[in-house]
Amino acid sequence: MKSEIFTFCDFAQESGGKLTVVGTFDTILARTFPCTHPQLSVVIRIRFNIGEFTSHDFRIEIRDLDGESCIEPISGTINVDGAGNATAVSHLVFGINNLRFNSPRVINFTLYIDNKEIDSIPLYVRKGKAIKPMSP
């Protein structure tokens, strides 16, 4: 198994096997701290090989660089069925609301499947001004 997509975004949904991802990012800019980010989505697309078609436990741990947990882990079960194909994909889409940051930092989101680390991505929280769109 391997992750094909692991990202943060403004909006995501899975419907009928199709994944919609809007506004992917890896950095949150805040003018002052502490701050609260109102909403973000975590999106993961995992590809499984035919020998892996079964149920798998997953867990996403969210920790800062010191190893301190930032929020409770996200966990559940994925049921993989290839429907006659040699590989199959599963989508995990989670919304996180009101994520609070006391200071600039890096937070790692780490995906475990069956207690094995599969992938990890950083979320950078920095002090700065939001980038404004250019005027015509």
PLY file of the C-alpha trace (Angstrom):
ply
format ascii 1.0
element vertex 136
property float x
property float y
property float z
element edge 135
property int vertex1
property int vertex2
end_header
0.00 0.00 0.00
1.07 3.57 -0.57
-0.41 7.02 -0.23
-1.01 8.77 -3.54
-2.39 11.97 -2.01
-1.86 13.34 1.49
-2.67 17.05 1.78
-4.44 19.84 3.63
-7.08 21.86 1.82
-9.95 24.30 2.22
-12.62 21.83 1.10
-12.80 18.14 0.20
-15.42 15.49 -0.38
-15.63 11.93 -1.60
-18.68 10.95 -3.58
-19.23 7.81 -5.62
-15.53 6.95 -5.55
-14.52 10.40 -6.85
-12.42 12.72 -4.72
-12.80 16.50 -4.90
-10.02 18.61 -3.36
-10.10 22.43 -3.39
-7.43 24.84 -2.19
-4.54 22.59 -1.12
-1.90 24.18 1.14
0.83 23.40 3.69
1.23 26.76 5.47
-1.06 28.83 7.67
-0.10 32.48 8.16
-1.31 34.36 11.24
-0.80 38.02 12.08
-0.83 37.39 15.83
-0.64 34.49 18.27
-2.46 32.75 19.79
-4.67 32.19 16.77
-7.39 29.83 15.64
-7.70 28.42 12.13
-11.45 28.03 11.57
-11.48 24.95 9.32
-9.24 22.72 7.25
-9.65 19.35 5.63
-7.15 16.50 5.62
-7.30 14.34 2.50
-5.61 10.98 1.97
-5.85 8.65 -1.03
-4.30 5.22 -0.44
-3.67 2.61 -3.12
-3.80 -1.05 -2.07
-2.51 -4.05 -4.03
-4.66 -7.15 -4.57
-3.05 -9.02 -1.65
-4.08 -6.18 0.69
-7.84 -6.33 -0.03
-9.22 -6.67 3.50
-10.01 -4.45 6.48
-7.23 -2.22 7.81
-7.07 -0.11 10.96
-5.78 3.42 10.44
-4.64 6.20 12.75
-3.51 9.76 12.08
-1.37 11.28 14.82
-0.95 15.06 15.00
2.21 16.09 16.86
4.55 19.06 17.03
8.32 18.71 16.55
8.77 17.98 20.26
6.47 14.96 19.91
3.64 16.57 21.87
0.15 15.65 20.68
-1.73 18.68 19.31
-5.15 17.04 19.06
-6.50 13.57 19.64
-5.54 11.00 16.99
-8.05 10.29 14.23
-8.70 6.57 13.85
-10.98 4.05 12.21
-11.16 1.15 9.79
-10.80 1.02 6.00
-12.53 -1.82 4.12
-10.73 -2.45 0.84
-12.45 -4.27 -2.05
-10.88 -4.23 -5.50
-14.02 -5.21 -7.43
-12.00 -7.38 -9.84
-9.06 -4.97 -10.26
-5.43 -5.60 -9.36
-5.38 -2.49 -7.15
-7.94 -0.43 -5.25
-8.02 3.02 -3.67
-9.57 4.25 -0.46
-10.15 7.88 0.46
-9.95 9.37 3.93
-11.40 12.88 4.27
-11.53 14.66 7.63
-12.49 18.17 8.65
-10.78 19.82 11.61
-12.47 22.89 13.06
-11.05 25.65 15.27
-7.46 24.40 15.35
-5.71 26.63 17.91
-2.04 27.63 17.81
-0.29 29.42 20.67
2.85 30.18 18.66
4.44 29.61 15.26
5.32 25.93 14.86
5.50 22.88 12.64
2.94 20.15 13.15
3.35 16.70 11.61
0.35 14.63 10.55
1.45 10.98 10.41
-0.62 8.18 8.86
-0.41 4.68 10.32
-2.14 1.66 8.80
-2.20 -1.53 10.86
0.25 0.24 13.24
2.79 0.77 10.43
3.81 4.31 9.48
2.81 4.91 5.85
3.33 8.65 5.32
3.73 12.00 7.06
3.23 15.63 6.05
4.05 18.91 7.84
1.70 21.81 8.49
3.70 25.03 8.88
2.20 27.73 11.11
4.03 31.02 10.62
3.69 34.66 11.55
2.99 36.88 8.57
0.43 38.58 6.42
-1.88 36.65 4.17
-1.00 36.99 0.51
-3.46 39.22 -1.33
-4.51 38.41 -4.88
-3.01 40.66 -7.52
-5.25 43.37 -8.98
-5.80 43.51 -12.75
0 1
1 2
2 3
3 4
4 5
5 6
6 7
7 8
8 9
9 10
10 11
11 12
12 13
13 14
14 15
15 16
16 17
17 18
18 19
19 20
20 21
21 22
22 23
23 24
24 25
25 26
26 27
27 28
28 29
29 30
30 31
31 32
32 33
33 34
34 35
35 36
36 37
37 38
38 39
39 40
40 41
41 42
42 43
43 44
44 45
45 46
46 47
47 48
48 49
49 50
50 51
51 52
52 53
53 54
54 55
55 56
56 57
57 58
58 59
59 60
60 61
61 62
62 63
63 64
64 65
65 66
66 67
67 68
68 69
69 70
70 71
71 72
72 73
73 74
74 75
75 76
76 77
77 78
78 79
79 80
80 81
81 82
82 83
83 84
84 85
85 86
86 87
87 88
88 89
89 90
90 91
91 92
92 93
93 94
94 95
95 96
96 97
97 98
98 99
99 100
100 101
101 102
102 103
103 104
104 105
105 106
106 107
107 108
108 109
109 110
110 111
111 112
112 113
113 114
114 115
115 116
116 117
117 118
118 119
119 120
120 121
121 122
122 123
123 124
124 125
125 126
126 127
127 128
128 129
129 130
130 131
131 132
132 133
133 134
134 135
